[in-house]
Structure formats: structure tokens, C-alpha cells
């Protein structure tokens, strides 16, 4: 074989080698672009240490307004893992500071239940929850729109949408909300406490704006959201367990109570990964639970 022929073959092999390398690099580049645009936001959990501080929460809830103006907005940026799913949605929504503080003022001055006592205890909590719900049911519009838009885009059915909304609230850090100045007896590094809130509960707009809350604050927020989306939902309360849980009429298994012949499955809201029908072992005597707020209240 002549030297010129060898040189020609070597040149051709070198040329096709470069072409093959370029094609492989191009394929990997296309894979990277597809992956990037299908996952434009990192699937990470929010950093609670930097976002949820006592100063910020107290500023949002303060009746003295701090530095807020009536036109100011409170914005939440949230990421959370959806129950029974690998999805980690991220969303942003805003609530006007006027709406939040209007709810605080309403609870302080306009919620007037009957005198608290053993014969009236159930009626007492019904009045408190119902008054706060009625006054707040038209609020949080941007949050409701955000949740609805996600459900539409991802074509969620009723059960999947319920998992999406409940896990959104379960992911919130647990904070004790106290009426009296007794936080010292409850507060821990993992579970802060804020005091001075009438009835020891945050309204739906307050907990949505702060991103923190206790059991009945969470159940009332979810009750408001589920009522808005036309679910049949109740709030269960146990005086013995000093606890509040959601009750939802959806296809499920596990623990439930019947209301008007319908099965309302218990749903724990204070920790992650609790599915409908599951009750904490220490709270599982069903006779200790009653409906404090019904689906048609």
C-alpha cells in the first residue's frame, strides 16, 4: 500500500472519528436540555431555619403593624413532597397584610362563643371555628388559584388533589399557638411557641401567610380550602386528647366516623406522610372524637 493511500485512509478515519465524537456530544447536549426544561426548579425542601423565624411570624401577626403598610404583601415560597407520589411541587403565593391583620382583629373582638363549660364545650368549639371560617372563607384567593392551577395542569383527580393539599399543610413546621402566656411549658427547639392569640388558634389567612401553626389552625385552613373546592369535609375534635383532626369524605381505607350516613376518614395534619384513615396510636379511641364543624356548616 502506497504512502499516499495510507495517508488518505488515516485522514478519512480521523474525519469520521471527529464526526462521531461531535454526534455523541450533540446527543448528550439534547438530553441535558430536555432534562433541564422538564425540571426547571430544584426539587429540594424549603429551609425552615432561615425562612420561619419568631421575629418574622410575630411581625406578620402583630396588631401594631410594625413597619407594614396596608398595601404590603406577605409572600410564601414553598416546596413539599406530595403524599403517595414522587412529585415535589414548588409554588409561590401572596396574601395582603391587611387581610391577615383583619382576621386577627376579627378573632379578638367579634368571635363571641357561649361561656365555656362542660355542657357547652362542643358547641363552644363549633361557634369558634364557624365564626372564623365564615369571616375568612373568601380570603387567600391567590393561594386557592395556585392550588387549582396546579391541579388543572397535572389533571389531578379528587383523591390526588386531596393528597396534594393535605401534604402542603403537613409540610408546615409545627408551632404551638397559645392564648395565654404559657409558652415556657410547651416550647422546644424543634417546636417554637407564640402566645397571646385568642382561642389558641390562627385563622386560615394567618397560617397561610406565616407558614406555621398547630393542629386546629391547620385543620381549619384545610377545611376552608376543601370547602372552597366543594369537598365534603369536617373538623374532628377530642377534648380527651386535646387534639384536632381533619375528616374527609373521599374513597379511602382506615379509621372514620359516619356523619349523615357518609364516611369521613380521619386525616392527621401535624406531621408529614400521614395518609387518610390513619390515626396516631395514642389518639385512636373513636368514641373520644366528635364533629366540631360539619361539612354543611
C-alpha positions in Angstrom: 0.0 0.0 0.0 1.4 3.3 -1.0 2.1 6.1 1.5 -0.4 8.4 -0.2 -3.2 5.7 0.2 -2.3 5.2 3.8 -2.4 9.0 4.4 -5.8 9.2 2.7 -7.3 6.3 4.8 -5.9 7.9 8.0 -7.4 11.2 7.1 -10.8 9.6 6.4 -10.7 7.7 9.7 -9.7 10.8 11.6 -12.5 12.8 9.9 -15.2 10.2 10.8 -13.9 9.9 14.3 -14.4 13.6 14.8 -17.8 13.4 13.3 -18.8 10.5 15.6 -17.5 12.5 18.7 -19.5 15.5 17.6 -22.7 13.5 17.2 -22.3 11.8 20.6 -21.7 15.3 22.2 -24.7 16.7 20.5 -26.9 13.8 21.7 -25.8 14.4 25.3 -26.4 18.1 24.9 -30.0 17.4 23.8 -30.6 15.1 26.8 -29.3 17.8 29.1 -31.7 20.4 27.5 -34.7 18.1 27.8 -33.9 17.3 31.4 -33.3 21.0 32.3 -36.6 22.2 30.9 -38.6 19.4 32.3 -37.2 20.2 35.8 -36.7 23.9 35.8 -36.7 24.2 39.7 -34.6 22.2 42.1 -36.6 19.6 44.0 -35.5 20.5 47.5 -37.3 21.1 50.7 -37.6 24.6 52.0 -35.0 25.8 54.5 -37.2 26.4 57.6 -34.3 27.7 59.7 -33.9 30.8 57.5 -37.5 31.4 56.5 -39.5 30.8 59.6 -38.3 32.9 62.5 -40.2 34.2 65.5 -39.4 37.8 64.5 -41.0 37.3 61.1 -44.0 35.4 62.4 -44.7 38.0 65.1 -44.3 40.8 62.6 -46.9 39.3 60.3 -49.4 38.7 63.1 -48.7 41.8 65.1 -51.7 44.1 65.7 -49.3 47.1 66.0 -48.4 46.8 62.3 -44.6 47.1 62.8 -43.3 48.5 59.5 -46.2 47.2 57.4 -48.4 49.3 55.1 -51.9 48.4 54.1 -50.7 47.6 50.6 -47.9 45.3 51.7 -48.0 41.6 50.7 -46.7 38.6 52.6 -45.2 36.1 50.1 -44.6 32.4 50.7 -42.3 30.3 48.5 -43.0 26.6 49.2 -41.7 23.2 48.1 -43.1 19.9 49.5 -43.4 16.2 48.7 -46.9 15.1 47.8 -48.4 12.1 49.6 -48.3 8.8 47.6 -46.2 10.5 44.9 -42.7 11.4 43.9 -43.8 14.9 43.0 -42.1 17.8 44.7 -44.1 20.9 43.5 -42.9 24.4 44.3 -45.2 27.3 44.4 -45.4 31.0 45.3 -48.4 32.9 46.6 -49.0 36.2 48.3 -51.5 37.4 50.9 -52.2 41.1 51.8 -51.1 42.1 55.2 -54.4 43.9 55.6 -56.2 40.5 55.2 -54.0 38.8 57.8 -54.4 41.5 60.4 -58.1 41.9 59.7 -58.5 38.2 60.6 -56.6 38.8 63.8 -58.7 41.7 64.8 -61.9 39.8 63.9 -61.0 37.0 66.2 -60.1 39.3 69.0 -63.3 41.4 69.0 -66.0 39.6 67.1 -65.8 35.9 68.0 -68.1 35.6 71.0 -68.9 32.0 71.9 -71.1 31.0 74.8 -69.5 30.6 78.3 -67.1 27.7 78.2 -68.1 24.8 80.4 -68.5 21.0 80.2 -72.2 21.0 78.9 -71.3 23.6 76.2 -67.8 22.5 75.2 -68.8 21.0 71.8 -71.0 24.0 70.9 -68.2 26.3 72.0 -65.7 25.0 69.5 -68.3 24.8 66.8 -69.0 28.6 67.3 -65.3 29.5 67.3 -64.4 27.5 64.2 -67.6 28.5 62.3 -67.2 32.2 63.0 -63.5 32.2 61.9 -64.3 30.2 58.8 -67.2 32.4 57.8 -65.2 35.5 58.2 -62.2 34.1 56.2 -63.9 31.8 53.6 -63.4 34.4 50.8 -59.8 35.1 51.6 -56.5 33.5 50.4 -57.6 33.9 46.7 -54.1 33.7 45.3 -53.3 30.6 47.2 -56.6 29.0 46.0 -55.8 29.9 42.4 -52.3 28.5 42.7 -53.5 25.2 44.0 -56.3 25.0 41.4 -54.0 25.8 38.5 -51.6 23.0 39.6 -54.4 20.5 39.7 -55.6 21.5 36.2 -52.2 21.4 34.6 -51.4 18.0 36.2 -55.0 16.7 35.7 -55.4 15.6 39.3 -58.5 13.6 40.3 -60.3 14.3 43.6 -58.2 12.0 45.7 -54.8 13.1 44.2 -55.8 16.7 44.7 -56.7 16.0 48.3 -53.2 14.4 48.9 -51.6 17.5 47.2 -53.4 19.9 49.5 -53.0 18.0 52.8 -49.3 17.4 52.2 -48.9 21.1 51.5 -50.1 21.7 55.1 -48.4 18.7 56.7 -45.1 20.1 55.5 -45.5 23.3 57.5 -43.4 23.4 60.7 -45.4 22.8 63.9 -45.6 25.8 66.2 -47.7 25.9 69.4 -50.3 28.7 69.3 -51.3 29.7 72.8 -54.0 32.0 74.2 -52.2 32.7 77.5 -48.6 33.4 78.2 -47.7 29.7 78.9 -45.2 29.1 76.1 -42.4 28.2 78.5 -44.2 25.0 79.4 -44.5 23.8 75.8 -41.8 25.3 73.6 -38.9 23.2 72.4 -36.1 24.0 69.9 -38.0 21.9 67.3 -41.4 23.3 68.1 -41.5 27.0 68.9 -44.4 28.7 70.6 -46.2 32.1 70.2 -48.7 33.4 72.8 -51.4 35.9 73.0 -53.7 34.6 70.3 -57.4 34.3 71.3 -58.6 30.7 71.5 -55.1 29.5 70.7 -55.8 29.3 67.0 -54.7 31.0 63.8 -57.2 31.9 61.1 -56.7 30.3 57.6 -55.2 33.6 56.3 -52.8 33.8 59.3 -51.4 30.3 59.0 -51.2 30.6 55.2 -49.2 33.8 55.5 -46.9 32.6 58.3 -46.4 29.0 57.1 -46.6 27.7 60.7 -49.3 26.5 63.0 -50.7 23.9 65.4 -53.4 21.2 64.9 -56.6 23.2 64.8 -55.1 26.1 62.9 -54.1 23.5 60.2 -57.4 21.7 60.2 -59.3 25.0 59.8 -57.1 26.1 56.9 -57.7 22.8 55.2 -61.4 22.9 56.0 -61.6 26.3 54.3 -59.7 25.1 51.2 -61.7 21.9 50.8 -65.0 23.7 51.2 -63.8 26.1 48.5 -63.2 23.2 46.2 -66.6 21.6 47.0 -65.3 18.6 49.1 -67.4 17.2 52.0 -65.1 17.9 54.9 -65.5 18.1 58.7 -63.3 19.0 61.7 -62.9 16.3 64.4 -62.0 17.4 67.9 -61.2 15.4 71.0 -61.2 17.1 74.4 -59.6 14.0 76.0 -56.7 14.1 73.5 -56.6 17.9 73.2 -56.3 17.4 69.5 -58.0 18.3 66.2 -58.0 16.3 63.0 -59.5 16.7 59.6 -62.3 14.4 58.3 -62.8 14.0 54.6 -65.4 12.1 52.6 -63.3 10.5 49.9 -62.6 6.9 48.8 -60.2 5.6 51.4 -59.5 2.9 54.0 -58.8 3.1 57.7 -60.5 5.0 60.6 -63.6 7.0 60.0 -66.7 8.4 61.7 -70.1 8.5 59.9 -71.9 11.8 59.6 -75.3 11.7 58.0 -74.6 8.2 56.7 -71.3 9.4 55.0 -67.9 8.1 55.9 -65.5 10.8 56.9 -61.9 9.5 57.2 -59.6 10.9 59.8 -56.6 12.8 58.5 -53.6 13.9 60.7 -52.2 17.2 59.6 -49.4 17.9 62.1 -46.7 15.7 60.6 -45.6 14.5 57.2 -46.7 11.3 55.4 -49.9 10.7 57.3 -52.4 9.3 54.9 -56.2 9.5 55.1 -57.6 6.9 57.6 -54.5 6.9 59.8 -54.8 7.9 63.4 -51.8 8.3 65.9 -51.8 5.2 68.2 -52.3 7.4 71.3 -55.4 9.1 69.8 -57.3 6.1 68.4 -60.3 5.7 70.6 -63.0 6.8 68.2 -65.6 7.5 71.0 -63.4 10.3 72.2 -63.9 12.2 68.9 -66.8 14.4 67.8 -67.6 16.7 64.9 -66.9 20.3 65.9 -67.5 21.7 62.4 -69.7 19.9 59.8 -69.4 19.8 56.0 -72.6 21.9 55.6 -71.9 24.5 58.4 
